[in-house]
């Protein structure tokens, strides 16, 4: 298995071979250009918890970056398939979730790491779901109109275009949107304050 410096050298080589600029690589992994540059210059140790993000950005597996051979001699995987996942901003009223006008950007990820379903990212804003989901995290959402009690959902409040992330709690005729941060109050939903569940939170990644 490669050491930290060898992993960085492999990332630099792959980026060069694929014609990826430092700025584009930083964008794909959701990090500041200065942070990626510090890894390349070896003035800052490469964080292994970011290995999957860099592997996805470079269309390789994490094992390939680590130098681990998962396949017997002369046996190779058919392909390293990737998927472009939209990052949604304001969601137009009545439009499909993944409509072009809703999309701020796309993030390319390794297909093998993805759950099934129609997927999109939302950027967490604020600390109401801390410590479970930090501010600024990219949260992967699977589109669905119902979630189980206690699961985290992306919810559109009435007359709002920005989805909020909250834990769902159902009690009799009301639904509670619960923050994980005890500094915030629950949002009480009744028939007079309708909401629309647009998906379930399934994964997230966060910048350093």
Z-matrix of the N, CA and C atoms (Angstrom, degrees):
N
C 1 1.459
C 2 1.528 1 109.84
N 3 1.316 2 116.49 1 141.72
C 4 1.464 3 121.19 2 -177.03
C 5 1.520 4 111.07 3 -73.89
N 6 1.345 5 114.33 4 149.75
C 7 1.455 6 118.25 5 174.34
C 8 1.534 7 109.33 6 -83.98
N 9 1.323 8 115.74 7 179.42
C 10 1.463 9 121.17 8 -174.35
C 11 1.522 10 112.78 9 -57.26
N 12 1.334 11 116.87 10 -46.92
C 13 1.465 12 121.18 11 -177.90
C 14 1.533 13 111.43 12 -66.63
N 15 1.320 14 116.83 13 -36.69
C 16 1.462 15 120.50 14 178.40
C 17 1.524 16 111.65 15 -67.65
N 18 1.333 17 116.14 16 -34.84
C 19 1.472 18 119.79 17 176.30
C 20 1.516 19 110.01 18 -63.03
N 21 1.327 20 116.58 19 -44.40
C 22 1.467 21 120.85 20 178.60
C 23 1.522 22 110.32 21 -61.76
N 24 1.333 23 117.28 22 -43.69
C 25 1.465 24 120.67 23 178.41
C 26 1.531 25 110.84 24 -59.72
N 27 1.331 26 117.01 25 -39.16
C 28 1.463 27 121.00 26 178.90
C 29 1.529 28 110.74 27 -66.35
N 30 1.323 29 117.25 28 -40.32
C 31 1.470 30 121.33 29 178.08
C 32 1.532 31 109.96 30 -63.29
N 33 1.331 32 116.65 31 -44.35
C 34 1.468 33 120.74 32 179.06
C 35 1.528 34 110.60 33 -60.83
N 36 1.338 35 116.66 34 -44.13
C 37 1.459 36 121.45 35 -179.56
C 38 1.529 37 111.18 36 -62.50
N 39 1.347 38 116.62 37 -46.24
C 40 1.464 39 120.42 38 -178.74
C 41 1.526 40 111.40 39 -65.22
N 42 1.324 41 116.33 40 -40.13
C 43 1.464 42 119.81 41 178.55
C 44 1.527 43 110.56 42 -63.12
N 45 1.333 44 116.56 43 -40.72
C 46 1.461 45 120.92 44 178.65
C 47 1.519 46 110.88 45 -65.43
N 48 1.339 47 116.90 46 -43.93
C 49 1.461 48 121.19 47 -179.72
C 50 1.527 49 111.92 48 -63.12
N 51 1.327 50 117.02 49 -32.72
C 52 1.459 51 121.75 50 -177.58
C 53 1.526 52 112.89 51 -93.32
N 54 1.327 53 115.90 52 1.41
C 55 1.463 54 120.10 53 178.77
C 56 1.509 55 113.67 54 68.01
N 57 1.338 56 117.43 55 29.60
C 58 1.456 57 121.36 56 -179.68
C 59 1.524 58 110.25 57 -89.51
N 60 1.301 59 116.07 58 126.64
C 61 1.463 60 120.05 59 175.20
C 62 1.520 61 109.01 60 -76.10
N 63 1.330 62 115.62 61 164.02
C 64 1.456 63 120.70 62 176.92
C 65 1.522 64 110.45 63 -59.93
N 66 1.326 65 116.32 64 -39.88
C 67 1.469 66 120.91 65 -178.88
C 68 1.526 67 111.05 66 -64.65
N 69 1.338 68 116.85 67 -42.84
C 70 1.460 69 120.33 68 -178.63
C 71 1.524 70 110.79 69 -68.02
N 72 1.325 71 117.26 70 -40.71
C 73 1.454 72 120.11 71 178.13
C 74 1.524 73 110.65 72 -62.66
N 75 1.339 74 116.35 73 -43.45
C 76 1.462 75 120.63 74 178.10
C 77 1.520 76 110.98 75 -60.57
N 78 1.336 77 116.27 76 -40.04
C 79 1.465 78 119.81 77 179.14
C 80 1.517 79 110.90 78 -64.45
N 81 1.323 80 116.65 79 -41.82
C 82 1.464 81 120.37 80 -177.41
C 83 1.522 82 112.32 81 -65.77
N 84 1.316 83 116.75 82 -34.75
C 85 1.467 84 118.94 83 -178.96
C 86 1.524 85 112.05 84 -93.27
N 87 1.344 86 116.83 85 -0.69
C 88 1.459 87 120.62 86 176.76
C 89 1.506 88 114.11 87 69.28
N 90 1.341 89 116.26 88 38.28
C 91 1.464 90 120.98 89 179.84
C 92 1.516 91 110.25 90 -126.58
N 93 1.326 92 114.92 91 163.40
C 94 1.452 93 120.20 92 175.18
C 95 1.528 94 109.78 93 -69.00
N 96 1.339 95 115.86 94 143.87
C 97 1.464 96 120.53 95 179.24
C 98 1.520 97 110.64 96 -58.58
N 99 1.340 98 117.02 97 -37.80
C 100 1.467 99 120.82 98 -178.18
C 101 1.526 100 111.60 99 -63.96
N 102 1.349 101 116.67 100 -34.27
C 103 1.464 102 119.97 101 179.67
C 104 1.525 103 110.53 102 -68.51
N 105 1.345 104 116.72 103 -45.58
C 106 1.462 105 120.17 104 178.80
C 107 1.524 106 110.29 105 -63.40
N 108 1.334 107 116.88 106 -39.63
C 109 1.460 108 121.30 107 178.70
C 110 1.526 109 111.05 108 -60.69
N 111 1.324 110 116.99 109 -38.36
C 112 1.469 111 119.97 110 -179.75
C 113 1.527 112 111.50 111 -66.47
N 114 1.360 113 117.03 112 -30.71
C 115 1.467 114 119.52 113 174.99
C 116 1.523 115 109.77 114 -70.12
N 117 1.338 116 115.62 115 -43.65
C 118 1.458 117 120.32 116 -179.38
C 119 1.527 118 110.98 117 -62.48
N 120 1.327 119 116.62 118 -38.58
C 121 1.467 120 121.02 119 -179.37
C 122 1.520 121 112.27 120 -80.88
N 123 1.351 122 114.92 121 -6.38
C 124 1.475 123 122.31 122 -179.49
C 125 1.524 124 112.54 123 60.90
N 126 1.339 125 115.25 124 29.66
C 127 1.470 126 119.99 125 173.11
C 128 1.518 127 110.43 126 -91.71
N 129 1.318 128 115.62 127 -7.06
C 130 1.461 129 121.74 128 179.15
C 131 1.523 130 107.78 129 -142.88
N 132 1.326 131 116.93 130 134.84
C 133 1.457 132 120.87 131 -176.11
C 134 1.527 133 110.42 132 -68.29
N 135 1.309 134 115.66 133 135.74
C 136 1.465 135 120.60 134 179.29
C 137 1.524 136 109.56 135 -69.31
N 138 1.348 137 117.45 136 128.34
C 139 1.471 138 120.46 137 -178.30
C 140 1.521 139 111.21 138 -82.73
N 141 1.314 140 117.39 139 120.48
C 142 1.461 141 120.46 140 -176.91
C 143 1.528 142 112.11 141 -66.17
N 144 1.342 143 117.53 142 -20.63
C 145 1.461 144 118.16 143 177.33
C 146 1.527 145 112.45 144 -72.17
N 147 1.353 146 117.32 145 -6.66
C 148 1.465 147 121.33 146 175.64
C 149 1.529 148 111.88 147 -101.04
N 150 1.334 149 115.92 148 4.95
C 151 1.463 150 120.43 149 -174.39
C 152 1.530 151 112.02 150 -59.33
N 153 1.335 152 117.01 151 -44.09
C 154 1.470 153 120.56 152 -177.90
C 155 1.521 154 111.50 153 -62.94
N 156 1.338 155 116.87 154 -40.47
C 157 1.465 156 120.45 155 -179.92
C 158 1.525 157 110.83 156 -63.56
N 159 1.347 158 117.55 157 -43.06
C 160 1.468 159 120.29 158 179.15
C 161 1.529 160 110.57 159 -68.21
N 162 1.337 161 116.82 160 -38.41
C 163 1.464 162 119.83 161 178.46
C 164 1.528 163 110.36 162 -61.69
N 165 1.325 164 116.96 163 -44.87
C 166 1.467 165 120.74 164 179.25
C 167 1.517 166 111.18 165 -62.77
N 168 1.329 167 116.59 166 -41.70
C 169 1.461 168 121.07 167 -179.56
C 170 1.525 169 111.75 168 -63.33
N 171 1.337 170 115.85 169 -28.95
C 172 1.468 171 120.80 170 -177.46
C 173 1.536 172 112.32 171 -101.55
N 174 1.336 173 116.34 172 6.05
C 175 1.470 174 121.67 173 177.14
C 176 1.526 175 112.99 174 61.08
N 177 1.326 176 115.73 175 38.11
C 178 1.462 177 120.63 176 175.26
C 179 1.526 178 107.74 177 -131.52
N 180 1.309 179 116.31 178 172.67
C 181 1.462 180 120.27 179 177.75
C 182 1.528 181 109.47 180 -88.94
N 183 1.344 182 117.81 181 155.28
C 184 1.465 183 120.19 182 174.80
C 185 1.520 184 111.82 183 -57.99
N 186 1.335 185 116.02 184 -35.05
C 187 1.469 186 119.80 185 179.82
C 188 1.528 187 111.42 186 -63.44
N 189 1.333 188 116.05 187 -35.18
C 190 1.467 189 119.48 188 178.38
C 191 1.521 190 110.97 189 -65.32
N 192 1.330 191 117.16 190 -40.71
C 193 1.468 192 120.09 191 177.13
C 194 1.526 193 111.28 192 -65.41
N 195 1.336 194 115.33 193 -34.36
C 196 1.469 195 119.40 194 179.89
C 197 1.517 196 112.46 195 -78.55
N 198 1.349 197 116.54 196 -13.19
C 199 1.456 198 119.93 197 -178.50
C 200 1.511 199 113.21 198 79.15
N 201 1.360 200 116.14 199 25.40
C 202 1.465 201 121.13 200 179.07
C 203 1.525 202 108.55 201 -96.00
N 204 1.317 203 117.50 202 124.51
C 205 1.458 204 122.30 203 179.85
C 206 1.521 205 108.76 204 -91.03
N 207 1.360 206 115.52 205 105.63
C 208 1.454 207 119.99 206 -179.47
C 209 1.520 208 113.40 207 -86.31
N 210 1.329 209 116.41 208 -5.72
C 211 1.460 210 119.53 209 -172.49
C 212 1.529 211 110.59 210 -118.88
N 213 1.337 212 117.82 211 140.38
C 214 1.467 213 120.96 212 176.32
C 215 1.523 214 110.81 213 -61.12
N 216 1.316 215 116.09 214 164.32
C 217 1.458 216 121.13 215 -179.63
C 218 1.530 217 111.04 216 -56.33
N 219 1.329 218 114.67 217 133.45
C 220 1.468 219 123.54 218 179.13
C 221 1.532 220 113.83 219 69.20
N 222 1.345 221 118.05 220 11.92
C 223 1.461 222 121.25 221 175.35
C 224 1.519 223 107.64 222 -118.80
N 225 1.342 224 116.79 223 123.11
C 226 1.454 225 121.72 224 -174.08
C 227 1.522 226 110.13 225 -131.02
N 228 1.343 227 116.91 226 151.06
C 229 1.469 228 119.06 227 175.84
C 230 1.523 229 109.61 228 -65.21
N 231 1.340 230 116.30 229 151.70
C 232 1.458 231 120.03 230 -178.73
C 233 1.519 232 112.43 231 -66.10
N 234 1.324 233 117.22 232 -38.37
C 235 1.459 234 119.37 233 -178.48
C 236 1.514 235 109.97 234 -166.66
N 237 1.324 236 115.06 235 162.80
C 238 1.452 237 121.92 236 171.50
C 239 1.531 238 106.11 237 -107.81
N 240 1.306 239 116.84 238 88.59
C 241 1.451 240 120.63 239 -175.09
C 242 1.518 241 110.93 240 -81.54
N 243 1.312 242 115.78 241 141.53
C 244 1.452 243 121.56 242 178.27
C 245 1.527 244 109.64 243 -125.61
N 246 1.300 245 115.09 244 161.86
C 247 1.456 246 122.19 245 179.85
C 248 1.520 247 109.29 246 -133.42
N 249 1.325 248 116.25 247 137.26
C 250 1.461 249 121.14 248 175.55
C 251 1.526 250 108.75 249 -91.79
N 252 1.331 251 115.50 250 119.18
C 253 1.462 252 121.47 251 -178.65
C 254 1.529 253 108.70 252 -105.26
N 255 1.341 254 118.54 253 126.86
C 256 1.463 255 119.84 254 179.67
C 257 1.521 256 112.05 255 -72.12
N 258 1.331 257 115.51 256 144.61
C 259 1.468 258 122.47 257 171.35
C 260 1.520 259 106.61 258 -102.90
N 261 1.325 260 116.67 259 117.08
C 262 1.457 261 120.65 260 -174.06
C 263 1.522 262 111.62 261 -89.72
N 264 1.320 263 115.09 262 140.87
C 265 1.456 264 121.10 263 172.37
C 266 1.515 265 108.62 264 -105.25
N 267 1.321 266 117.54 265 -124.05
C 268 1.458 267 121.26 266 174.69
C 269 1.523 268 108.99 267 -65.78
N 270 1.322 269 116.39 268 138.25
C 271 1.456 270 121.79 269 -176.30
C 272 1.519 271 108.91 270 -105.20
N 273 1.315 272 116.68 271 114.83
C 274 1.455 273 121.51 272 -176.57
C 275 1.522 274 111.15 273 -63.51
N 276 1.325 275 115.89 274 135.94
C 277 1.456 276 121.45 275 -177.91
C 278 1.524 277 110.88 276 -59.93
N 279 1.327 278 116.51 277 126.50
C 280 1.453 279 120.99 278 175.89
C 281 1.515 280 115.25 279 80.35
N 282 1.334 281 118.37 280 -8.29
C 283 1.461 282 121.64 281 -178.52
C 284 1.525 283 110.09 282 -85.13
N 285 1.328 284 118.02 283 154.67
C 286 1.468 285 119.81 284 173.98
C 287 1.527 286 110.32 285 -57.73
N 288 1.335 287 115.42 286 150.04
C 289 1.465 288 119.84 287 -175.96
C 290 1.523 289 111.80 288 -55.44
N 291 1.346 290 116.93 289 -42.22
C 292 1.458 291 120.49 290 -175.98
C 293 1.526 292 112.54 291 -97.01
N 294 1.331 293 117.78 292 23.20
C 295 1.462 294 120.36 293 176.38
C 296 1.516 295 110.30 294 -60.99
N 297 1.333 296 116.73 295 147.64
C 298 1.467 297 121.95 296 -174.06
C 299 1.518 298 111.40 297 -56.42
N 300 1.337 299 117.44 298 -37.67
C 301 1.458 300 119.41 299 -176.20
C 302 1.530 301 112.79 300 -68.46
N 303 1.331 302 116.71 301 -14.23
C 304 1.464 303 120.02 302 178.50
C 305 1.528 304 113.01 303 -89.86
N 306 1.322 305 117.94 304 -14.88
C 307 1.461 306 122.07 305 -168.10
C 308 1.533 307 111.41 306 -89.95
N 309 1.353 308 115.54 307 124.86
C 310 1.462 309 121.01 308 176.33
C 311 1.530 310 111.99 309 -88.30
N 312 1.331 311 116.63 310 -36.94
C 313 1.460 312 122.08 311 -178.73
C 314 1.520 313 108.53 312 -165.42
N 315 1.333 314 115.88 313 178.56
C 316 1.460 315 121.58 314 175.28
C 317 1.525 316 108.99 315 -126.10
N 318 1.326 317 116.13 316 147.06
C 319 1.465 318 122.12 317 174.35
C 320 1.527 319 107.51 318 -120.63
N 321 1.327 320 116.27 319 128.81
C 322 1.458 321 121.59 320 179.68
C 323 1.520 322 109.54 321 -91.18
N 324 1.322 323 116.97 322 125.51
C 325 1.462 324 122.04 323 -178.60
C 326 1.519 325 109.62 324 -130.24
N 327 1.325 326 115.93 325 159.67
C 328 1.463 327 121.97 326 178.91
C 329 1.522 328 108.65 327 -71.30
N 330 1.313 329 117.21 328 126.58
C 331 1.466 330 121.75 329 -174.18
C 332 1.523 331 112.69 330 -60.75
N 333 1.324 332 116.71 331 -31.43
C 334 1.456 333 119.43 332 -176.98
C 335 1.511 334 114.32 333 -66.67
N 336 1.326 335 117.73 334 -16.35
C 337 1.460 336 121.24 335 -179.20
C 338 1.517 337 112.66 336 -93.18
N 339 1.336 338 118.02 337 -1.40
C 340 1.459 339 121.64 338 -171.41
C 341 1.523 340 112.52 339 -97.50
N 342 1.340 341 116.53 340 141.57
C 343 1.470 342 119.21 341 170.31
C 344 1.524 343 109.94 342 -74.67
N 345 1.309 344 117.10 343 167.04
C 346 1.453 345 121.19 344 178.42
C 347 1.526 346 110.24 345 -77.16
N 348 1.336 347 115.81 346 157.16
C 349 1.451 348 120.58 347 176.29
C 350 1.513 349 112.22 348 118.00
N 351 1.332 350 116.02 349 175.89
C 352 1.464 351 122.47 350 175.92
C 353 1.522 352 108.42 351 -80.86
N 354 1.329 353 117.20 352 117.52
C 355 1.465 354 122.00 353 -169.59
C 356 1.520 355 111.60 354 -116.23
N 357 1.321 356 115.07 355 148.73
C 358 1.462 357 121.51 356 172.54
C 359 1.528 358 108.32 357 -155.12
N 360 1.329 359 115.25 358 161.74
C 361 1.462 360 121.09 359 176.92
C 362 1.523 361 110.22 360 -103.77
N 363 1.329 362 115.95 361 145.72
C 364 1.452 363 123.48 362 165.52
C 365 1.520 364 107.62 363 -122.24
N 366 1.327 365 116.37 364 146.28
C 367 1.461 366 120.45 365 176.76
C 368 1.524 367 108.12 366 -94.72
N 369 1.332 368 116.61 367 121.15
C 370 1.464 369 120.83 368 179.27
C 371 1.526 370 109.69 369 -66.54
N 372 1.323 371 115.99 370 132.04
C 373 1.461 372 121.33 371 179.68
C 374 1.524 373 109.18 372 -120.90
N 375 1.336 374 115.26 373 123.74
C 376 1.454 375 119.64 374 -177.11
C 377 1.517 376 111.86 375 90.49
N 378 1.324 377 115.71 376 179.50
C 379 1.469 378 120.63 377 -174.41
C 380 1.519 379 112.71 378 -116.77
N 381 1.344 380 118.11 379 24.12
C 382 1.467 381 119.98 380 -177.16
C 383 1.529 382 112.26 381 -67.76
N 384 1.350 383 117.24 382 -22.16
C 385 1.464 384 119.65 383 179.21
C 386 1.533 385 112.26 384 -105.72
N 387 1.327 386 116.72 385 10.72
C 388 1.467 387 121.74 386 176.11
C 389 1.534 388 108.75 387 -72.44
N 390 1.319 389 121.29 388 140.10
C 391 1.465 390 127.21 389 10.37
C 392 1.532 391 114.68 390 -91.92
N 393 1.330 392 117.87 391 -0.39
C 394 1.467 393 119.61 392 -178.03
C 395 1.520 394 111.36 393 -63.82
N 396 1.349 395 116.64 394 -48.93
C 397 1.459 396 121.95 395 -178.98
C 398 1.534 397 108.02 396 -128.47
N 399 1.327 398 119.33 397 115.17
C 400 1.464 399 121.38 398 -178.05
C 401 1.524 400 112.41 399 -76.73
N 402 1.315 401 115.41 400 158.62
C 403 1.459 402 122.11 401 176.12
C 404 1.532 403 109.66 402 -58.71
N 405 1.342 404 116.49 403 134.28
C 406 1.454 405 120.94 404 178.05
C 407 1.517 406 114.64 405 87.99
N 408 1.332 407 117.90 406 -4.31
C 409 1.465 408 120.44 407 -179.84
C 410 1.524 409 110.36 408 -68.79
N 411 1.337 410 115.35 409 147.49
C 412 1.461 411 121.77 410 173.27
C 413 1.530 412 107.14 411 -91.34
N 414 1.330 413 116.18 412 113.26
C 415 1.459 414 121.42 413 -174.27
C 416 1.520 415 109.30 414 -103.70
N 417 1.333 416 116.09 415 122.84
C 418 1.458 417 121.36 416 179.32
C 419 1.525 418 109.07 417 -81.37
N 420 1.332 419 115.67 418 124.93
C 421 1.457 420 122.17 419 -177.42
C 422 1.527 421 109.53 420 -115.43
N 423 1.339 422 116.16 421 133.94
C 424 1.459 423 120.71 422 171.30
C 425 1.526 424 107.76 423 -99.15
N 426 1.326 425 116.10 424 122.02
C 427 1.457 426 120.13 425 -176.30
C 428 1.528 427 110.76 426 -63.56
N 429 1.330 428 116.31 427 124.31
C 430 1.461 429 123.13 428 174.90
C 431 1.524 430 107.96 429 -166.36
N 432 1.304 431 116.54 430 150.95
C 433 1.463 432 120.57 431 -173.14
C 434 1.524 433 113.38 432 -93.09
N 435 1.332 434 117.87 433 -8.00
C 436 1.459 435 122.00 434 179.05
C 437 1.522 436 109.48 435 -135.22
N 438 1.330 437 115.94 436 146.70
C 439 1.463 438 121.06 437 173.09
C 440 1.521 439 108.21 438 -133.58
N 441 1.326 440 115.11 439 162.17
C 442 1.457 441 119.77 440 178.18
C 443 1.524 442 110.62 441 -78.00
N 444 1.338 443 115.14 442 156.45
C 445 1.453 444 121.28 443 177.05
C 446 1.527 445 109.80 444 -56.89
N 447 1.332 446 116.25 445 129.30
C 448 1.459 447 121.25 446 178.46
C 449 1.512 448 114.53 447 94.15
N 450 1.338 449 118.50 448 -10.26
C 451 1.461 450 121.47 449 178.78
C 452 1.527 451 110.42 450 -83.64
N 453 1.336 452 115.78 451 157.78
C 454 1.464 453 121.29 452 179.21
C 455 1.520 454 108.59 453 -91.44
N 456 1.328 455 115.34 454 129.13
C 457 1.460 456 120.62 455 -177.05
C 458 1.515 457 110.78 456 -123.72
N 459 1.334 458 115.00 457 154.48
C 460 1.461 459 121.83 458 168.69
C 461 1.524 460 106.13 459 -91.89
N 462 1.331 461 116.12 460 122.98
C 463 1.455 462 121.45 461 -171.20
C 464 1.515 463 109.94 462 -126.43
N 465 1.310 464 116.43 463 136.41
C 466 1.464 465 122.49 464 173.09
C 467 1.520 466 108.70 465 -102.50
N 468 1.330 467 116.09 466 118.62
C 469 1.453 468 120.46 467 175.11
C 470 1.519 469 109.56 468 -78.92
N 471 1.309 470 116.61 469 158.68
C 472 1.459 471 121.43 470 -178.57
C 473 1.532 472 110.61 471 -58.24
N 474 1.324 473 115.49 472 134.24
C 475 1.468 474 123.45 473 177.87
C 476 1.530 475 112.88 474 64.78
N 477 1.327 476 117.64 475 16.90
C 478 1.463 477 121.04 476 178.20
C 479 1.522 478 108.68 477 -111.51
N 480 1.341 479 116.91 478 148.04
C 481 1.462 480 120.37 479 178.41
C 482 1.525 481 111.96 480 -109.98
N 483 1.329 482 117.46 481 -2.41
C 484 1.452 483 121.05 482 178.87
C 485 1.523 484 109.47 483 -110.06
N 486 1.325 485 116.60 484 124.28
C 487 1.462 486 120.65 485 179.63
C 488 1.523 487 109.90 486 -73.22
N 489 1.314 488 115.89 487 142.49
C 490 1.457 489 121.52 488 175.29
C 491 1.520 490 109.22 489 -108.75
N 492 1.317 491 116.88 490 147.10
C 493 1.460 492 122.12 491 178.20
C 494 1.528 493 108.73 492 -101.49
N 495 1.310 494 115.59 493 120.50
C 496 1.464 495 120.13 494 -179.45
C 497 1.529 496 109.58 495 -147.59
N 498 1.340 497 115.37 496 156.47
C 499 1.460 498 121.09 497 175.73
C 500 1.536 499 108.37 498 -83.83
N 501 1.315 500 116.51 499 135.40
C 502 1.461 501 121.22 500 -175.15
C 503 1.530 502 110.49 501 -92.51
N 504 1.338 503 114.93 502 131.22
C 505 1.460 504 121.57 503 174.78
C 506 1.522 505 108.07 504 -133.68
N 507 1.328 506 117.05 505 121.89
C 508 1.458 507 121.63 506 -177.45
C 509 1.521 508 109.81 507 -104.86
N 510 1.325 509 115.58 508 128.39
C 511 1.464 510 121.86 509 179.26
C 512 1.523 511 108.79 510 -137.17
N 513 1.329 512 116.49 511 111.80
C 514 1.469 513 121.99 512 179.45
C 515 1.521 514 110.45 513 52.46
N 516 1.350 515 117.00 514 -118.17
C 517 1.457 516 121.31 515 -176.03
C 518 1.523 517 113.34 516 -96.95
N 519 1.318 518 117.19 517 8.53
C 520 1.461 519 119.48 518 -179.89
C 521 1.524 520 110.48 519 -121.74
N 522 1.301 521 114.71 520 159.36
C 523 1.464 522 121.97 521 174.77
C 524 1.521 523 107.53 522 -122.85
N 525 1.308 524 116.69 523 132.21
C 526 1.459 525 121.84 524 177.24
C 527 1.523 526 109.21 525 -102.75
N 528 1.329 527 116.21 526 131.61
C 529 1.460 528 122.26 527 171.37
C 530 1.525 529 106.24 528 -99.16
N 531 1.325 530 115.37 529 106.20
C 532 1.463 531 120.47 530 -170.65
C 533 1.522 532 111.98 531 -100.28
N 534 1.343 533 117.67 532 128.80
C 535 1.465 534 120.40 533 170.40
C 536 1.529 535 108.97 534 -78.68
N 537 1.311 536 117.59 535 152.82
C 538 1.465 537 120.68 536 173.74
C 539 1.529 538 110.93 537 -84.40
N 540 1.321 539 116.66 538 -17.28
C 541 1.458 540 122.77 539 177.57
C 542 1.531 541 108.26 540 -88.19
N 543 1.317 542 116.84 541 117.39
C 544 1.465 543 121.36 542 -175.19
C 545 1.527 544 113.43 543 -67.66
N 546 1.330 545 117.04 544 -8.32
C 547 1.464 546 120.15 545 177.53
C 548 1.529 547 112.03 546 -75.27
N 549 1.336 548 116.65 547 -12.64
C 550 1.455 549 121.18 548 -177.60
C 551 1.525 550 110.42 549 -108.93
N 552 1.337 551 115.65 550 149.99
C 553 1.459 552 121.35 551 178.65
C 554 1.523 553 110.81 552 -88.70
N 555 1.331 554 116.78 553 150.41
C 556 1.468 555 119.88 554 174.35
C 557 1.531 556 110.80 555 -64.86
N 558 1.330 557 115.93 556 154.99
C 559 1.453 558 122.01 557 172.06
C 560 1.524 559 107.05 558 -101.58
N 561 1.326 560 116.29 559 124.79
C 562 1.456 561 121.25 560 -177.42
C 563 1.525 562 109.22 561 -95.74
N 564 1.323 563 115.84 562 124.91
C 565 1.455 564 121.97 563 -178.18
C 566 1.529 565 109.31 564 -111.30
N 567 1.328 566 116.24 565 127.25
C 568 1.455 567 121.95 566 175.51
C 569 1.525 568 108.30 567 -125.83
N 570 1.323 569 116.49 568 -175.89
C 571 1.464 570 119.88 569 178.32
C 572 1.530 571 112.00 570 -64.98
N 573 1.332 572 116.54 571 -19.45
C 574 1.463 573 120.59 572 178.79
C 575 1.525 574 112.50 573 -88.14
N 576 1.337 575 117.40 574 -10.03
C 577 1.468 576 121.42 575 178.66
C 578 1.526 577 108.31 576 -129.33
N 579 1.314 578 116.89 577 71.49
C 580 1.470 579 119.90 578 -173.91
C 581 1.523 580 112.95 579 -67.10
N 582 1.313 581 114.38 580 151.56
C 583 1.466 582 121.95 581 174.33
C 584 1.519 583 108.13 582 -134.08
N 585 1.322 584 115.11 583 166.68
C 586 1.467 585 120.08 584 175.98
C 587 1.520 586 108.62 585 -128.01
N 588 1.316 587 116.16 586 116.42
C 589 1.468 588 120.58 587 174.00
C 590 1.525 589 107.40 588 -75.98
N 591 1.332 590 116.60 589 123.60
C 592 1.461 591 119.22 590 -178.36
C 593 1.528 592 112.73 591 -107.16
N 594 1.326 593 117.02 592 -10.11
C 595 1.460 594 117.35 593 177.93
C 596 1.512 595 113.47 594 174.50
N 597 1.320 596 114.36 595 171.18
C 598 1.463 597 122.66 596 179.72
C 599 1.522 598 110.29 597 -108.96
N 600 1.325 599 117.15 598 134.22
C 601 1.471 600 121.84 599 176.43
C 602 1.518 601 109.11 600 -73.81
N 603 1.340 602 116.82 601 125.84
C 604 1.465 603 120.34 602 -175.52
C 605 1.528 604 113.27 603 -119.71
N 606 1.340 605 117.43 604 -27.56
C 607 1.473 606 121.51 605 179.35
C 608 1.519 607 107.91 606 -153.87
N 609 1.335 608 116.27 607 165.03
C 610 1.461 609 119.14 608 167.94
C 611 1.522 610 109.33 609 -154.37
N 612 1.343 611 115.11 610 157.70
C 613 1.454 612 119.54 611 167.51
C 614 1.519 613 107.79 612 -133.41
N 615 1.328 614 114.74 613 152.23
C 616 1.460 615 119.69 614 -174.71
C 617 1.510 616 111.01 615 -130.45
N 618 1.319 617 116.77 616 144.32
C 619 1.451 618 121.76 617 175.35
C 620 1.521 619 110.50 618 -68.98
N 621 1.308 620 116.97 619 152.73
C 622 1.459 621 121.64 620 175.64
C 623 1.510 622 110.76 621 -73.43
